[in-house]
Amino acid sequence: MTFEIQIAGRTLFACSTDGAAPSHAEWIRHKRNVVMRFGRSSYAMGRLLQKEGKTIEERHGLTLADFTMHGGGVPIVLTGTGLVGSVVSSGLDQRTEHSLVVKARAGVLGVAVPELP
């Protein structure tokens, strides 16, 4: 697994576990691009496109070379400020990655998070 936290375009934290693939860094970049472009999680954006039956190219004119609608990227939003950064993971299935990041953020903030259905 690989993780990254960015605020205002600066990487505050990045790490990879033993056995993480070098491609995880590229997946993180793609997911971060989605989060920062849309201000929503990469999982939510992927589910939205799936529901519409469209690709990112069809819906937004963006390429898969830079954007991945796959779970694991979650925005950091400050009340009164807006979108300031992202927390992104790579290396597991998309639903697990999304849940992992959301639960970790909730734990830091001391809030409960319901399980995904």
VMD Tcl script that builds the backbone (N, CA, C; Angstrom):
set m [mol new atoms 351]
animate dup $m
set s [atomselect $m all]
$s set {name element resname resid chain x y z} {
  {N N MET 1 A 0.839 -1.175 0.000}
  {CA C MET 1 A 0.000 0.000 0.000}
  {C C MET 1 A 0.884 1.238 0.000}
  {N N THR 2 A 0.325 2.292 -0.556}
  {CA C THR 2 A 0.995 3.579 -0.577}
  {C C THR 2 A -0.006 4.636 -0.132}
  {N N PHE 3 A 0.470 5.607 0.645}
  {CA C PHE 3 A -0.383 6.681 1.164}
  {C C PHE 3 A 0.277 8.023 0.912}
  {N N GLU 4 A -0.574 9.045 0.766}
  {CA C GLU 4 A -0.068 10.401 0.607}
  {C C GLU 4 A -1.078 11.383 1.198}
  {N N ILE 5 A -0.564 12.404 1.857}
  {CA C ILE 5 A -1.385 13.516 2.330}
  {C C ILE 5 A -0.774 14.786 1.763}
  {N N GLN 6 A -1.602 15.574 1.064}
  {CA C GLN 6 A -1.150 16.851 0.524}
  {C C GLN 6 A -2.062 17.964 1.002}
  {N N ILE 7 A -1.462 19.097 1.309}
  {CA C ILE 7 A -2.185 20.320 1.651}
  {C C ILE 7 A -1.582 21.437 0.805}
  {N N ALA 8 A -2.431 22.213 0.162}
  {CA C ALA 8 A -1.991 23.356 -0.644}
  {C C ALA 8 A -0.874 22.983 -1.624}
  {N N GLY 9 A -1.004 21.801 -2.241}
  {CA C GLY 9 A -0.038 21.374 -3.238}
  {C C GLY 9 A 1.287 20.876 -2.696}
  {N N ARG 10 A 1.392 20.771 -1.380}
  {CA C ARG 10 A 2.636 20.291 -0.759}
  {C C ARG 10 A 2.389 18.948 -0.081}
  {N N THR 11 A 3.287 18.026 -0.302}
  {CA C THR 11 A 3.168 16.718 0.317}
  {C C THR 11 A 3.618 16.808 1.769}
  {N N LEU 12 A 2.691 16.496 2.685}
  {CA C LEU 12 A 3.000 16.501 4.108}
  {C C LEU 12 A 3.432 15.126 4.594}
  {N N PHE 13 A 2.921 14.087 3.930}
  {CA C PHE 13 A 3.209 12.727 4.358}
  {C C PHE 13 A 3.087 11.807 3.154}
  {N N ALA 14 A 4.016 10.898 3.022}
  {CA C ALA 14 A 3.959 9.872 1.982}
  {C C ALA 14 A 4.703 8.657 2.490}
  {N N CYS 15 A 4.133 7.495 2.273}
  {CA C CYS 15 A 4.818 6.258 2.664}
  {C C CYS 15 A 4.296 5.101 1.838}
  {N N SER 16 A 5.101 4.061 1.780}
  {CA C SER 16 A 4.719 2.822 1.112}
  {C C SER 16 A 5.079 1.660 2.017}
  {N N THR 17 A 4.249 0.654 2.026}
  {CA C THR 17 A 4.530 -0.542 2.797}
  {C C THR 17 A 5.450 -1.461 1.986}
  {N N ASP 18 A 6.058 -2.412 2.657}
  {CA C ASP 18 A 6.887 -3.390 1.955}
  {C C ASP 18 A 6.050 -4.075 0.884}
  {N N GLY 19 A 6.625 -4.214 -0.289}
  {CA C GLY 19 A 5.940 -4.892 -1.383}
  {C C GLY 19 A 5.043 -3.996 -2.223}
  {N N ALA 20 A 4.952 -2.715 -1.898}
  {CA C ALA 20 A 4.116 -1.806 -2.688}
  {C C ALA 20 A 4.696 -1.671 -4.095}
  {N N ALA 21 A 3.824 -1.638 -5.059}
  {CA C ALA 21 A 4.257 -1.516 -6.452}
  {C C ALA 21 A 4.623 -0.071 -6.772}
  {N N PRO 22 A 5.647 0.135 -7.603}
  {CA C PRO 22 A 6.002 1.494 -8.009}
  {C C PRO 22 A 4.843 2.237 -8.674}
  {N N SER 23 A 3.927 1.504 -9.300}
  {CA C SER 23 A 2.789 2.132 -9.983}
  {C C SER 23 A 1.811 2.787 -9.016}
  {N N HIS 24 A 1.894 2.457 -7.727}
  {CA C HIS 24 A 0.980 3.069 -6.753}
  {C C HIS 24 A 1.130 4.582 -6.728}
  {N N ALA 25 A 2.338 5.091 -6.905}
  {CA C ALA 25 A 2.555 6.536 -6.902}
  {C C ALA 25 A 1.802 7.199 -8.050}
  {N N GLU 26 A 1.754 6.542 -9.188}
  {CA C GLU 26 A 1.025 7.092 -10.332}
  {C C GLU 26 A -0.486 7.036 -10.097}
  {N N TRP 27 A -0.955 5.945 -9.498}
  {CA C TRP 27 A -2.384 5.847 -9.141}
  {C C TRP 27 A -2.751 6.960 -8.161}
  {N N ILE 28 A -1.886 7.237 -7.217}
  {CA C ILE 28 A -2.144 8.306 -6.249}
  {C C ILE 28 A -2.244 9.652 -6.964}
  {N N ARG 29 A -1.356 9.908 -7.881}
  {CA C ARG 29 A -1.405 11.169 -8.634}
  {C C ARG 29 A -2.736 11.300 -9.368}
  {N N HIS 30 A -3.169 10.239 -10.013}
  {CA C HIS 30 A -4.439 10.262 -10.764}
  {C C HIS 30 A -5.627 10.519 -9.841}
  {N N LYS 31 A -5.660 9.839 -8.700}
  {CA C LYS 31 A -6.767 10.008 -7.752}
  {C C LYS 31 A -6.747 11.413 -7.143}
  {N N ARG 32 A -5.548 11.900 -6.808}
  {CA C ARG 32 A -5.417 13.261 -6.273}
  {C C ARG 32 A -5.938 14.272 -7.278}
  {N N ASN 33 A -5.644 14.074 -8.550}
  {CA C ASN 33 A -6.138 14.978 -9.587}
  {C C ASN 33 A -7.666 15.028 -9.594}
  {N N VAL 34 A -8.312 13.890 -9.417}
  {CA C VAL 34 A -9.781 13.835 -9.368}
  {C C VAL 34 A -10.287 14.624 -8.166}
  {N N VAL 35 A -9.723 14.343 -7.004}
  {CA C VAL 35 A -10.151 15.020 -5.773}
  {C C VAL 35 A -9.996 16.526 -5.903}
  {N N MET 36 A -8.864 16.979 -6.376}
  {CA C MET 36 A -8.605 18.411 -6.443}
  {C C MET 36 A -9.410 19.085 -7.562}
  {N N ARG 37 A -9.737 18.372 -8.594}
  {CA C ARG 37 A -10.538 18.936 -9.693}
  {C C ARG 37 A -12.014 19.074 -9.307}
  {N N PHE 38 A -12.547 18.039 -8.616}
  {CA C PHE 38 A -13.982 17.990 -8.357}
  {C C PHE 38 A -14.361 18.260 -6.900}
  {N N GLY 39 A -13.392 18.229 -5.989}
  {CA C GLY 39 A -13.695 18.462 -4.579}
  {C C GLY 39 A -14.515 17.362 -3.948}
  {N N ARG 40 A -14.470 16.191 -4.537}
  {CA C ARG 40 A -15.196 15.016 -4.035}
  {C C ARG 40 A -14.242 13.827 -4.053}
  {N N SER 41 A -14.630 12.770 -3.369}
  {CA C SER 41 A -13.773 11.590 -3.353}
  {C C SER 41 A -13.720 10.954 -4.747}
  {N N SER 42 A -12.607 10.323 -5.023}
  {CA C SER 42 A -12.457 9.633 -6.306}
  {C C SER 42 A -13.444 8.471 -6.404}
  {N N TYR 43 A -13.794 7.876 -5.277}
  {CA C TYR 43 A -14.787 6.795 -5.253}
  {C C TYR 43 A -16.166 7.328 -5.637}
  {N N ALA 44 A -16.572 8.453 -5.041}
  {CA C ALA 44 A -17.873 9.049 -5.361}
  {C C ALA 44 A -17.949 9.428 -6.832}
  {N N MET 45 A -16.891 9.989 -7.354}
  {CA C MET 45 A -16.890 10.386 -8.766}
  {C C MET 45 A -16.981 9.166 -9.677}
  {N N GLY 46 A -16.285 8.095 -9.320}
  {CA C GLY 46 A -16.355 6.870 -10.105}
  {C C GLY 46 A -17.750 6.259 -10.084}
  {N N ARG 47 A -18.372 6.260 -8.914}
  {CA C ARG 47 A -19.735 5.720 -8.787}
  {C C ARG 47 A -20.723 6.566 -9.586}
  {N N LEU 48 A -20.544 7.883 -9.559}
  {CA C LEU 48 A -21.414 8.782 -10.313}
  {C C LEU 48 A -21.317 8.498 -11.808}
  {N N LEU 49 A -20.097 8.381 -12.311}
  {CA C LEU 49 A -19.916 8.078 -13.734}
  {C C LEU 49 A -20.495 6.711 -14.089}
  {N N GLN 50 A -20.303 5.737 -13.197}
  {CA C GLN 50 A -20.853 4.409 -13.440}
  {C C GLN 50 A -22.379 4.475 -13.526}
  {N N LYS 51 A -22.980 5.221 -12.637}
  {CA C LYS 51 A -24.440 5.379 -12.628}
  {C C LYS 51 A -24.928 6.027 -13.926}
  {N N GLU 52 A -24.179 7.006 -14.425}
  {CA C GLU 52 A -24.527 7.691 -15.669}
  {C C GLU 52 A -24.171 6.870 -16.904}
  {N N GLY 53 A -23.352 5.830 -16.723}
  {CA C GLY 53 A -22.922 5.014 -17.852}
  {C C GLY 53 A -21.951 5.747 -18.766}
  {N N LYS 54 A -21.138 6.630 -18.180}
  {CA C LYS 54 A -20.200 7.423 -18.973}
  {C C LYS 54 A -18.775 7.241 -18.467}
  {N N THR 55 A -17.839 7.604 -19.317}
  {CA C THR 55 A -16.430 7.608 -18.931}
  {C C THR 55 A -16.040 9.038 -18.588}
  {N N ILE 56 A -14.892 9.194 -17.983}
  {CA C ILE 56 A -14.412 10.539 -17.647}
  {C C ILE 56 A -14.140 11.348 -18.914}
  {N N GLU 57 A -13.761 10.653 -19.971}
  {CA C GLU 57 A -13.539 11.340 -21.238}
  {C C GLU 57 A -14.844 11.895 -21.784}
  {N N GLU 58 A -15.893 11.065 -21.772}
  {CA C GLU 58 A -17.195 11.489 -22.293}
  {C C GLU 58 A -17.817 12.605 -21.450}
  {N N ARG 59 A -17.753 12.464 -20.149}
  {CA C ARG 59 A -18.458 13.388 -19.256}
  {C C ARG 59 A -17.717 14.710 -19.048}
  {N N HIS 60 A -16.383 14.633 -18.937}
  {CA C HIS 60 A -15.622 15.831 -18.572}
  {C C HIS 60 A -14.501 16.195 -19.543}
  {N N GLY 61 A -14.275 15.386 -20.573}
  {CA C GLY 61 A -13.210 15.667 -21.529}
  {C C GLY 61 A -11.819 15.484 -20.954}
  {N N LEU 62 A -11.698 14.683 -19.892}
  {CA C LEU 62 A -10.399 14.448 -19.244}
  {C C LEU 62 A -9.868 13.079 -19.645}
  {N N THR 63 A -8.554 12.899 -19.563}
  {CA C THR 63 A -7.956 11.644 -20.010}
  {C C THR 63 A -7.603 10.732 -18.845}
  {N N LEU 64 A -7.595 9.446 -19.124}
  {CA C LEU 64 A -7.189 8.454 -18.130}
  {C C LEU 64 A -5.696 8.532 -17.836}
  {N N ALA 65 A -4.958 9.261 -18.638}
  {CA C ALA 65 A -3.530 9.450 -18.384}
  {C C ALA 65 A -3.298 10.302 -17.145}
  {N N ASP 66 A -4.323 11.079 -16.736}
  {CA C ASP 66 A -4.161 11.975 -15.592}
  {C C ASP 66 A -5.237 11.852 -14.523}
  {N N PHE 67 A -6.340 11.164 -14.812}
  {CA C PHE 67 A -7.455 11.084 -13.882}
  {C C PHE 67 A -7.952 9.649 -13.778}
  {N N THR 68 A -8.131 9.174 -12.542}
  {CA C THR 68 A -8.630 7.826 -12.290}
  {C C THR 68 A -9.805 7.901 -11.338}
  {N N MET 69 A -10.959 7.482 -11.791}
  {CA C MET 69 A -12.157 7.471 -10.957}
  {C C MET 69 A -12.214 6.148 -10.201}
  {N N HIS 70 A -11.281 5.980 -9.286}
  {CA C HIS 70 A -11.130 4.743 -8.527}
  {C C HIS 70 A -10.963 5.125 -7.059}
  {N N GLY 71 A -11.609 4.419 -6.172}
  {CA C GLY 71 A -11.597 4.759 -4.749}
  {C C GLY 71 A -10.215 4.888 -4.142}
  {N N GLY 72 A -10.134 5.724 -3.101}
  {CA C GLY 72 A -8.887 5.893 -2.370}
  {C C GLY 72 A -8.491 7.338 -2.181}
  {N N GLY 73 A -9.064 8.251 -2.961}
  {CA C GLY 73 A -8.756 9.670 -2.824}
  {C C GLY 73 A -9.899 10.398 -2.138}
  {N N VAL 74 A -9.592 11.123 -1.062}
  {CA C VAL 74 A -10.608 11.819 -0.277}
  {C C VAL 74 A -10.158 13.267 -0.060}
  {N N PRO 75 A -11.074 14.230 -0.257}
  {CA C PRO 75 A -10.695 15.638 -0.080}
  {C C PRO 75 A -10.535 16.031 1.382}
  {N N ILE 76 A -9.713 17.027 1.603}
  {CA C ILE 76 A -9.603 17.696 2.902}
  {C C ILE 76 A -10.238 19.067 2.703}
  {N N VAL 77 A -11.339 19.301 3.408}
  {CA C VAL 77 A -12.100 20.533 3.263}
  {C C VAL 77 A -12.178 21.220 4.621}
  {N N LEU 78 A -11.855 22.506 4.664}
  {CA C LEU 78 A -11.950 23.288 5.891}
  {C C LEU 78 A -13.174 24.191 5.836}
  {N N THR 79 A -13.956 24.181 6.894}
  {CA C THR 79 A -15.106 25.062 6.983}
  {C C THR 79 A -14.645 26.508 6.853}
  {N N GLY 80 A -15.302 27.254 5.987}
  {CA C GLY 80 A -14.953 28.647 5.782}
  {C C GLY 80 A -13.827 28.872 4.800}
  {N N THR 81 A -13.148 27.794 4.410}
  {CA C THR 81 A -12.035 27.903 3.464}
  {C C THR 81 A -12.314 27.118 2.196}
  {N N GLY 82 A -12.760 25.880 2.352}
  {CA C GLY 82 A -13.026 25.018 1.204}
  {C C GLY 82 A -11.973 23.940 1.049}
  {N N LEU 83 A -11.836 23.453 -0.155}
  {CA C LEU 83 A -10.909 22.368 -0.474}
  {C C LEU 83 A -9.467 22.845 -0.309}
  {N N VAL 84 A -8.704 22.136 0.545}
  {CA C VAL 84 A -7.313 22.524 0.771}
  {C C VAL 84 A -6.318 21.408 0.472}
  {N N GLY 85 A -6.805 20.191 0.283}
  {CA C GLY 85 A -5.869 19.106 0.039}
  {C C GLY 85 A -6.555 17.769 -0.114}
  {N N SER 86 A -5.753 16.713 0.016}
  {CA C SER 86 A -6.264 15.359 -0.186}
  {C C SER 86 A -5.497 14.344 0.646}
  {N N VAL 87 A -6.189 13.241 0.918}
  {CA C VAL 87 A -5.583 12.047 1.490}
  {C C VAL 87 A -5.858 10.952 0.478}
  {N N VAL 88 A -4.809 10.245 0.048}
  {CA C VAL 88 A -4.973 9.257 -1.011}
  {C C VAL 88 A -4.233 7.973 -0.652}
  {N N SER 89 A -4.872 6.846 -0.982}
  {CA C SER 89 A -4.227 5.544 -0.794}
  {C C SER 89 A -4.277 4.769 -2.097}
  {N N SER 90 A -3.397 3.788 -2.221}
  {CA C SER 90 A -3.376 2.919 -3.389}
  {C C SER 90 A -2.825 1.565 -2.972}
  {N N GLY 91 A -3.365 0.523 -3.579}
  {CA C GLY 91 A -2.825 -0.810 -3.342}
  {C C GLY 91 A -3.843 -1.863 -2.963}
  {N N LEU 92 A -5.087 -1.465 -2.702}
  {CA C LEU 92 A -6.150 -2.413 -2.370}
  {C C LEU 92 A -7.313 -2.187 -3.333}
  {N N ASP 93 A -8.390 -2.956 -3.158}
  {CA C ASP 93 A -9.563 -2.695 -3.989}
  {C C ASP 93 A -10.130 -1.328 -3.616}
  {N N GLN 94 A -10.824 -0.703 -4.552}
  {CA C GLN 94 A -11.223 0.696 -4.387}
  {C C GLN 94 A -12.143 0.948 -3.207}
  {N N ARG 95 A -13.039 0.057 -2.926}
  {CA C ARG 95 A -13.968 0.249 -1.805}
  {C C ARG 95 A -13.221 0.195 -0.465}
  {N N THR 96 A -12.287 -0.749 -0.351}
  {CA C THR 96 A -11.487 -0.873 0.859}
  {C C THR 96 A -10.601 0.352 1.047}
  {N N GLU 97 A -9.987 0.816 -0.033}
  {CA C GLU 97 A -9.148 2.016 0.053}
  {C C GLU 97 A -9.953 3.215 0.520}
  {N N HIS 98 A -11.131 3.415 -0.068}
  {CA C HIS 98 A -11.978 4.542 0.317}
  {C C HIS 98 A -12.338 4.451 1.798}
  {N N SER 99 A -12.799 3.286 2.218}
  {CA C SER 99 A -13.186 3.101 3.620}
  {C C SER 99 A -12.016 3.321 4.567}
  {N N LEU 100 A -10.853 2.843 4.199}
  {CA C LEU 100 A -9.660 2.989 5.026}
  {C C LEU 100 A -9.327 4.466 5.260}
  {N N VAL 101 A -9.329 5.244 4.197}
  {CA C VAL 101 A -9.006 6.668 4.316}
  {C C VAL 101 A -10.083 7.402 5.117}
  {N N VAL 102 A -11.345 7.116 4.826}
  {CA C VAL 102 A -12.438 7.782 5.542}
  {C C VAL 102 A -12.387 7.441 7.034}
  {N N LYS 103 A -12.173 6.175 7.368}
  {CA C LYS 103 A -12.108 5.774 8.783}
  {C C LYS 103 A -10.908 6.407 9.492}
  {N N ALA 104 A -9.784 6.488 8.813}
  {CA C ALA 104 A -8.596 7.102 9.425}
  {C C ALA 104 A -8.844 8.582 9.706}
  {N N ARG 105 A -9.418 9.285 8.743}
  {CA C ARG 105 A -9.726 10.708 8.949}
  {C C ARG 105 A -10.748 10.883 10.058}
  {N N ALA 106 A -11.765 10.035 10.081}
  {CA C ALA 106 A -12.787 10.124 11.125}
  {C C ALA 106 A -12.168 9.893 12.496}
  {N N GLY 107 A -11.248 8.952 12.587}
  {CA C GLY 107 A -10.581 8.680 13.847}
  {C C GLY 107 A -9.795 9.877 14.347}
  {N N VAL 108 A -9.104 10.555 13.454}
  {CA C VAL 108 A -8.346 11.751 13.823}
  {C C VAL 108 A -9.296 12.851 14.309}
  {N N LEU 109 A -10.442 12.965 13.647}
  {CA C LEU 109 A -11.408 14.008 13.989}
  {C C LEU 109 A -12.344 13.620 15.139}
  {N N GLY 110 A -12.320 12.337 15.528}
  {CA C GLY 110 A -13.161 11.874 16.615}
  {C C GLY 110 A -14.630 11.786 16.253}
  {N N VAL 111 A -14.920 11.426 15.006}
  {CA C VAL 111 A -16.311 11.267 14.580}
  {C C VAL 111 A -16.559 9.833 14.131}
  {N N ALA 112 A -17.791 9.380 14.281}
  {CA C ALA 112 A -18.170 8.030 13.849}
  {C C ALA 112 A -18.520 8.047 12.360}
  {N N VAL 113 A -18.196 6.978 11.683}
  {CA C VAL 113 A -18.493 6.851 10.266}
  {C C VAL 113 A -19.257 5.557 10.046}
  {N N PRO 114 A -20.412 5.625 9.371}
  {CA C PRO 114 A -21.147 4.397 9.085}
  {C C PRO 114 A -20.412 3.553 8.042}
  {N N GLU 115 A -20.634 2.266 8.088}
  {CA C GLU 115 A -20.046 1.355 7.081}
  {C C GLU 115 A -20.705 1.593 5.733}
  {N N LEU 116 A -19.937 1.422 4.650}
  {CA C LEU 116 A -20.525 1.503 3.322}
  {C C LEU 116 A -21.444 0.306 3.115}
  {N N PRO 117 A -22.623 0.531 2.512}
  {CA C PRO 117 A -23.526 -0.605 2.259}
  {C C PRO 117 A -22.973 -1.532 1.179}
}
mol reanalyze $m
mol bondsrecalc $m
mol representation Tube
mol addrep $m
